[in-house]
Amino acid sequence: MFGVAGPLAGAEVLELGAGAGFYTRALLAQGARHVWAVDRSPEMLQQIHSPGITPVLGDVTDVKVGRSFDAIVAAGVFEFVPSAQDVLANAGRHARDGAWLVVLYSRPSLWGTAFRAFHARHGLDIHLYRREQFDAAAARAGWHIEAAANCGLFCVAARYRKARALAAA
């Protein structure tokens, strides 16, 4: 995922779907100054209280953090939400003009199907996305693809850029 990310040195980052903080801590280790870590599970957020992290309890589809960011990360959350479009739109509401968004999502493949079956055995119906499907959802939310790479056996890491607002004529 960090292979497609933008610069992190000194960045203040919004992380949507932080979970227990795996990527939160990695963002700090990669040079982020501060991470606002959003998750809907208070138990998960309790695991990431430390300097440089502001835990935010909320749903990634509609949380309002009260500020905007130049860097947004959403890794491993799209499988578990009803609508990737809603997450991408909410990321857009928190993005400054020209901000970048890095996502990590699961794609259909033999291993993706196995991943989905594993979660189904635990009562979760997860979502897998074809690249063109995900890119189209991102474009509808105002994000333009800059880079993408397959990673692992069934994931895609991609970087998008928020379109700059056009000056009023």
C-alpha positions as CSV (number, residue, x, y, z in Angstrom):
1,M,0.0,0.0,0.0
2,F,2.8,2.4,0.8
3,G,4.3,1.9,-2.6
4,V,1.4,3.9,-4.1
5,A,1.0,6.4,-1.3
6,G,1.8,10.0,-1.5
7,P,4.3,11.8,0.7
8,L,3.8,11.3,4.4
9,A,6.5,13.3,6.0
10,G,4.8,15.8,8.3
11,A,1.3,15.0,7.0
12,E,-1.8,15.0,9.0
13,V,-3.7,11.9,7.8
14,L,-7.4,10.8,8.0
15,E,-7.6,7.1,8.2
16,L,-11.0,5.6,7.6
17,G,-11.5,2.2,9.0
18,A,-8.6,2.1,11.4
19,G,-9.5,-1.1,13.3
20,A,-6.9,-1.9,15.9
21,G,-4.4,0.5,14.3
22,F,-2.1,-1.7,12.1
23,Y,-2.0,1.0,9.3
24,T,-2.3,3.8,11.9
25,R,1.0,2.9,13.4
26,A,2.6,2.3,10.0
27,L,1.5,5.7,8.8
28,L,3.3,7.3,11.8
29,A,6.3,5.1,11.2
30,Q,6.3,6.3,7.6
31,G,6.5,10.0,8.7
32,A,3.0,11.1,9.3
33,R,2.8,13.8,12.0
34,H,-0.7,12.9,13.2
35,V,-3.4,10.4,12.3
36,W,-7.1,10.8,12.9
37,A,-8.1,7.2,13.2
38,V,-11.8,6.5,12.5
39,D,-13.6,3.3,13.4
40,R,-17.0,2.3,14.5
41,S,-15.7,-0.1,17.2
42,P,-14.8,1.4,20.5
43,E,-12.9,-1.8,21.4
44,M,-10.7,-1.4,18.4
45,L,-10.0,2.3,19.0
46,Q,-9.0,1.5,22.6
47,Q,-6.1,-0.4,21.2
48,I,-4.6,2.7,19.5
49,H,-4.4,5.4,22.1
50,S,-1.0,6.9,21.8
51,P,0.7,10.2,20.9
52,G,0.2,11.3,17.3
53,I,-3.2,9.5,17.1
54,T,-6.6,10.9,17.6
55,P,-9.2,8.1,17.8
56,V,-12.5,9.0,16.3
57,L,-15.6,6.8,17.0
58,G,-17.8,6.9,14.0
59,D,-19.1,5.2,10.8
60,V,-16.7,5.7,7.8
61,T,-19.7,6.5,5.5
62,D,-20.8,9.6,7.4
63,V,-18.4,10.6,10.2
64,K,-17.7,14.3,10.4
65,V,-14.2,14.9,11.7
66,G,-14.5,18.7,11.6
67,R,-11.5,19.4,9.4
68,S,-10.0,18.7,6.0
69,F,-6.9,16.7,5.0
70,D,-4.3,16.5,2.3
71,A,-3.9,12.7,2.9
72,I,-6.6,10.1,3.4
73,V,-6.2,6.3,3.8
74,A,-8.9,3.7,3.7
75,A,-7.3,0.2,3.9
76,G,-9.2,-3.0,4.4
77,V,-12.6,-1.3,5.1
78,F,-14.4,-1.5,1.8
79,E,-15.0,-5.3,2.1
80,F,-17.1,-4.6,5.3
81,V,-19.3,-1.6,4.3
82,P,-22.5,-1.8,2.3
83,S,-21.4,1.0,-0.1
84,A,-17.8,1.8,-1.2
85,Q,-19.4,4.8,-2.9
86,D,-20.5,6.2,0.5
87,V,-17.0,5.9,2.0
88,L,-15.4,7.5,-1.1
89,A,-17.9,10.4,-1.0
90,N,-17.2,10.9,2.7
91,A,-13.5,10.9,2.1
92,G,-14.1,13.6,-0.5
93,R,-16.0,15.7,2.0
94,H,-12.8,15.6,4.2
95,A,-10.4,16.3,1.4
96,R,-8.7,19.5,0.5
97,D,-8.4,20.4,-3.2
98,G,-5.6,18.3,-4.6
99,A,-5.6,15.8,-1.6
100,W,-4.7,12.2,-2.2
101,L,-6.5,9.1,-1.1
102,V,-4.9,5.7,-0.8
103,V,-7.2,2.7,-0.7
104,L,-6.7,-1.1,-0.2
105,Y,-9.5,-3.3,-1.3
106,S,-10.1,-7.0,-2.2
107,R,-10.7,-8.0,-5.8
108,P,-12.4,-11.1,-7.2
109,S,-9.9,-14.0,-7.7
110,L,-9.6,-17.5,-6.4
111,W,-8.0,-16.2,-3.2
112,G,-10.6,-13.4,-2.9
113,T,-13.3,-16.0,-3.2
114,A,-11.7,-18.0,-0.4
115,F,-11.4,-14.8,1.7
116,R,-15.1,-14.2,1.1
117,A,-16.0,-17.8,2.1
118,F,-13.9,-17.5,5.3
119,H,-15.9,-14.4,6.4
120,A,-19.2,-16.0,5.3
121,R,-18.5,-18.8,7.8
122,H,-18.4,-16.1,10.5
123,G,-21.6,-14.5,9.4
124,L,-20.1,-11.7,7.3
125,D,-21.0,-11.0,3.6
126,I,-18.0,-9.1,2.4
127,H,-17.7,-7.3,-0.9
128,L,-15.0,-7.8,-3.6
129,Y,-14.4,-5.1,-6.3
130,R,-13.2,-5.3,-9.9
131,R,-10.7,-2.5,-10.5
132,E,-12.9,-0.7,-13.2
133,Q,-15.9,-0.9,-10.8
134,F,-13.9,0.7,-7.9
135,D,-12.4,3.3,-10.2
136,A,-15.8,4.3,-11.5
137,A,-17.2,4.7,-7.9
138,A,-14.1,6.8,-7.0
139,A,-14.7,9.0,-10.1
140,R,-18.3,9.6,-9.1
141,A,-17.1,10.8,-5.7
142,G,-14.6,13.2,-7.4
143,W,-11.5,11.1,-7.2
144,H,-9.2,10.6,-10.2
145,I,-6.9,7.5,-10.4
146,E,-3.2,8.1,-10.3
147,A,-1.7,4.7,-9.6
148,A,-2.7,1.2,-8.8
149,A,-1.0,-2.1,-8.1
150,N,-2.1,-5.6,-7.3
151,C,-0.7,-6.6,-3.9
152,G,-0.9,-9.9,-2.2
153,L,-3.0,-12.6,-3.7
154,F,-6.3,-10.7,-4.0
155,C,-5.9,-7.0,-3.1
156,V,-5.5,-3.8,-5.0
157,A,-3.7,-0.7,-3.6
158,A,-4.6,2.5,-5.5
159,R,-4.0,6.2,-5.1
160,Y,-6.5,8.8,-6.2
161,R,-6.3,12.6,-6.3
162,K,-9.2,14.9,-5.4
163,A,-10.0,17.3,-8.3
164,R,-9.1,20.9,-7.6
165,A,-12.2,23.2,-7.6
166,L,-12.5,25.3,-10.7
167,A,-12.3,29.0,-10.1
168,A,-15.5,30.9,-10.5
169,A,-15.8,32.7,-13.8
